[in-house]
Amino acid sequence: MAESSGEQRRKPAGFTRLLLRNRLSVIGLLLIVVWIALALLAPLITPYSPIEPDVANKLMPPSASHWFGTDNFGRDIFTRIAYGAKYTIWSGVAAVAISFCVGTVLGAIAGYYGGVLGNVVMRVMDMFLAFPALVLAMAIAASIGPGLTSAMIAVSVVGIPEYVRLMYGQTMLLREKEFVEAGRAIGLKNSVILFRHILPNALAPLIVRATLGIGFAILISSSLNFLGLGVKPPTAEWGAMISEGRRYIVSGEWWIVSFPGLAIATSILGFNLIGDGLRDVLDPRLRTSSGAKR
């Protein structure tokens, strides 16, 4: 038992060490840490208000007093980006969390029981996948009504089919394994086999998919806010900031849309790099091939 518990304690340490050895995943982690820190510490970092206008300083280019310049209302863009990080990143993370939980349960049930139930669940998911993600998200958000919550729900619904399909395939593969047959032989309930034995063994690809999916969720959520189906003005949100400033690109005020656009790009890049690192660590085949190369 002592050796077993010691091995369990070493697993997280080994996982962390392997992840930190991946330079790209470290870069991604740093990007996300920076954005989370800005979101949490925004009131301490910047003296400006994210919503109060300052007409005397409107459309100012980047300077020492306004690092990212000001918008058409004189609001400091760096301040609005810092405050907006919590809306954009939170909406992406929350949407993926909902998609992950709902999709994993549905996929596990459909894959384990199969039959008519499995076919019905998978055909419904195919119907969702028949629509472009942004179009479906727009339809859902418009039917609920503008707001951050409606955009979050729309993004989460769009993401569910991916997790259902992935969990369905993993469950179909694992339900024929020896440990599942052994569980049935000793009389374990199907729910116990499914959620205590199959689900933990199927989590690795799902976690990787969820990490990569956060970047996609941020992109879709920002697009909905850009189209006016998300937060309402004057809330500082990156997609909404680009929407408000797009008319000033022609007149040369490039900073109004460029910095929120870079914020979206770097946050998506950060989650994608972390997802790639997790895939390399959690997939033993990739670890073996990389070890052989070294």
C-alpha positions in Angstrom: 0.0 0.0 0.0 2.9 2.4 0.8 4.4 1.8 -2.6 1.0 2.2 -4.3 0.3 5.6 -2.6 3.8 6.7 -3.4 3.3 5.9 -7.0 0.0 7.9 -7.0 1.8 10.9 -5.5 4.5 10.7 -8.2 2.0 10.6 -11.0 0.9 14.3 -10.8 4.6 15.4 -10.4 5.6 13.3 -13.4 2.7 14.8 -15.4 3.6 18.3 -14.5 7.3 17.8 -15.3 6.4 16.4 -18.7 4.1 19.3 -19.4 6.6 21.9 -18.4 9.3 20.3 -20.6 7.1 21.3 -23.6 8.2 24.8 -24.3 5.1 25.7 -26.4 2.8 24.6 -23.6 4.7 26.7 -21.2 4.3 29.7 -23.5 0.6 29.0 -23.7 0.3 28.7 -19.9 2.1 32.1 -19.5 -0.3 33.8 -21.9 -3.3 32.5 -20.0 -1.8 33.4 -16.6 -1.2 36.9 -17.9 -4.8 37.3 -19.1 -6.2 35.9 -15.9 -4.0 38.2 -13.8 -5.1 41.2 -15.8 -8.8 40.2 -15.3 -8.4 39.8 -11.6 -6.1 42.8 -10.9 -7.6 45.3 -13.4 -8.8 47.7 -10.7 -5.3 47.8 -9.2 -3.4 48.0 -12.5 -5.2 50.9 -14.2 -6.6 54.1 -12.8 -9.2 54.6 -15.6 -12.8 53.5 -15.7 -13.7 50.9 -18.4 -17.1 52.5 -19.1 -17.0 56.2 -18.2 -16.4 58.4 -21.3 -13.8 61.1 -21.5 -14.6 63.1 -24.6 -11.7 65.4 -24.2 -9.3 62.5 -24.8 -11.2 60.6 -27.5 -9.3 58.8 -30.4 -5.9 59.4 -28.9 -3.1 57.1 -30.3 -1.0 54.9 -28.0 1.1 57.0 -25.6 2.7 56.9 -22.2 -0.6 57.9 -20.5 -2.8 55.6 -22.6 -0.7 52.5 -23.6 -3.2 51.2 -26.1 -4.8 54.6 -27.0 -8.4 55.6 -26.4 -11.6 54.9 -28.3 -14.3 57.2 -29.7 -15.6 57.9 -26.2 -12.2 58.6 -24.8 -12.1 55.4 -22.8 -8.7 53.8 -22.2 -8.4 50.7 -24.4 -5.9 48.9 -22.2 -8.3 49.4 -19.3 -11.2 48.0 -21.3 -9.2 45.0 -22.5 -8.1 44.2 -18.9 -11.7 44.4 -17.6 -13.0 42.6 -20.7 -10.7 39.6 -20.1 -13.0 38.3 -17.4 -16.0 38.3 -19.7 -14.3 36.8 -22.8 -12.3 34.1 -21.0 -15.0 33.2 -18.5 -17.6 32.8 -21.3 -15.2 30.5 -23.2 -14.3 28.4 -20.1 -17.9 28.2 -18.8 -19.3 27.2 -22.2 -16.7 24.4 -22.6 -17.5 23.2 -19.1 -21.2 22.9 -19.9 -20.4 21.2 -23.3 -17.9 18.8 -21.6 -20.3 17.7 -18.9 -23.4 17.3 -21.0 -21.6 15.8 -24.0 -19.6 13.3 -21.9 -22.7 12.0 -20.1 -24.7 11.7 -23.3 -21.8 10.1 -25.2 -21.1 7.6 -22.4 -24.8 6.5 -22.2 -25.2 6.3 -26.0 -21.9 4.3 -26.4 -22.5 1.9 -23.5 -26.1 1.0 -24.0 -26.1 1.4 -27.8 -29.2 0.2 -29.7 -32.1 2.5 -30.3 -31.0 4.9 -27.6 -27.5 5.2 -29.0 -28.8 5.7 -32.5 -31.2 8.4 -31.5 -28.6 10.4 -29.5 -26.0 10.2 -32.3 -28.5 11.2 -35.1 -29.5 14.2 -33.1 -25.9 15.2 -32.7 -25.5 14.7 -36.5 -28.3 17.2 -37.0 -26.5 19.8 -34.9 -23.2 19.2 -36.8 -25.0 19.7 -40.1 -25.2 23.5 -39.3 -22.1 25.7 -39.3 -21.1 26.4 -35.7 -21.4 30.2 -35.9 -24.7 30.1 -37.7 -26.2 27.7 -35.2 -24.8 29.8 -32.3 -26.3 33.0 -33.8 -29.7 31.3 -34.1 -29.7 30.1 -30.5 -28.5 33.4 -29.1 -31.0 35.4 -31.1 -33.9 33.1 -30.0 -32.9 33.6 -26.3 -32.1 37.3 -26.6 -28.9 39.4 -26.3 -26.8 39.0 -23.3 -23.6 37.3 -22.0 -25.6 34.3 -20.6 -27.4 33.7 -23.9 -24.1 33.8 -25.8 -22.6 31.4 -23.3 -25.5 29.0 -23.7 -25.4 29.2 -27.5 -21.7 28.4 -27.5 -22.1 25.5 -25.1 -24.9 23.9 -27.2 -22.8 24.2 -30.3 -19.9 22.4 -28.6 -21.9 19.5 -27.2 -21.8 17.2 -30.3 -18.0 17.1 -30.4 -17.8 15.7 -26.9 -20.7 13.3 -27.5 -19.0 11.8 -30.6 -15.6 11.6 -28.8 -17.0 10.0 -25.7 -19.2 7.7 -27.8 -16.2 6.3 -29.6 -14.2 5.9 -26.4 -17.0 4.1 -24.7 -17.6 1.8 -27.6 -13.9 0.9 -27.5 -13.6 0.4 -23.7 -16.9 -1.5 -23.1 -15.3 -4.6 -24.7 -12.2 -4.5 -22.5 -11.4 -7.2 -20.0 -11.9 -4.9 -16.9 -15.5 -4.2 -18.0 -16.2 -7.8 -18.6 -14.8 -8.5 -15.1 -17.1 -5.9 -13.6 -20.1 -7.4 -15.2 -19.0 -10.9 -14.0 -18.9 -9.8 -10.4 -22.3 -8.2 -10.6 -21.4 -4.4 -10.7 -24.3 -2.2 -11.8 -24.0 -0.6 -15.3 -23.9 2.9 -13.8 -20.9 1.9 -11.7 -19.1 0.3 -14.6 -19.8 3.3 -16.8 -19.0 6.2 -14.5 -16.3 4.6 -12.2 -14.4 2.5 -14.7 -15.1 3.5 -18.3 -15.3 7.3 -17.8 -11.9 7.7 -16.0 -10.2 5.7 -18.7 -11.8 7.9 -21.5 -11.0 11.3 -19.9 -7.5 11.9 -21.5 -8.7 12.7 -25.1 -11.7 14.6 -23.7 -9.5 16.8 -21.5 -7.3 17.6 -24.5 -10.4 18.4 -26.6 -11.8 20.6 -23.9 -8.6 22.6 -23.6 -8.5 23.1 -27.4 -12.2 23.8 -27.4 -11.8 26.8 -25.1 -10.0 28.7 -27.8 -12.8 27.9 -30.3 -15.4 28.9 -27.7 -13.7 32.3 -27.1 -13.7 32.9 -30.9 -17.4 32.0 -31.3 -18.4 34.0 -28.2 -16.4 37.0 -29.4 -18.1 36.7 -32.8 -21.6 36.8 -31.1 -20.6 39.8 -29.1 -19.3 41.4 -32.3 -22.6 40.8 -34.0 -24.5 42.4 -31.0 -25.9 39.1 -29.7 -23.9 39.1 -26.5 -23.1 41.8 -24.0 -24.7 45.2 -24.2 -22.8 48.5 -24.4 -20.9 49.9 -22.6 -19.7 46.6 -21.2 -16.0 46.0 -22.0 -15.8 42.8 -24.0 -13.2 42.2 -26.7 -15.6 41.2 -29.6 -17.9 44.1 -28.7 -14.9 46.5 -28.7 -13.9 45.4 -32.2 -17.5 46.0 -33.3 -17.6 49.5 -31.9 -14.3 50.5 -33.4 -14.5 48.9 -36.9 -15.9 52.1 -38.4 -12.7 54.0 -37.4 -10.3 51.7 -39.3 -10.8 53.7 -42.5 -10.0 57.0 -40.8 -6.7 55.6 -39.4 -7.5 54.8 -35.8 -6.1 51.3 -36.1 -5.5 50.8 -32.4 -9.2 50.7 -31.5 -9.6 47.2 -33.1 -6.0 46.0 -33.3 -5.4 45.6 -29.6 -8.7 43.8 -28.8 -8.0 41.6 -31.8 -4.6 40.7 -30.5 -6.1 40.0 -27.1 -8.5 37.4 -28.7 -5.7 35.9 -30.8 -3.2 35.5 -27.9 -5.8 34.0 -25.6 -6.9 31.5 -28.2 -3.2 30.7 -29.0 -2.5 30.2 -25.3 -5.3 27.6 -24.9 -4.3 25.9 -28.1 -0.7 25.6 -27.0 -1.7 24.1 -23.7 -4.0 21.7 -25.5 -1.2 20.5 -27.7 1.1 20.0 -24.7 -1.6 18.0 -22.9 -2.1 15.9 -26.0 1.7 15.1 -26.1 1.8 14.2 -22.4 -1.4 12.2 -22.2 -0.9 10.2 -25.4 1.7 7.5 -24.6 2.3 6.9 -28.3 3.5 10.5 -28.8 5.7 10.2 -25.6 7.2 7.0 -26.9 8.0 8.5 -30.4 9.4 11.7 -28.9 11.5 9.7 -26.5 12.8 7.5 -29.3 13.8 10.6 -31.3 15.8 11.9 -28.4 
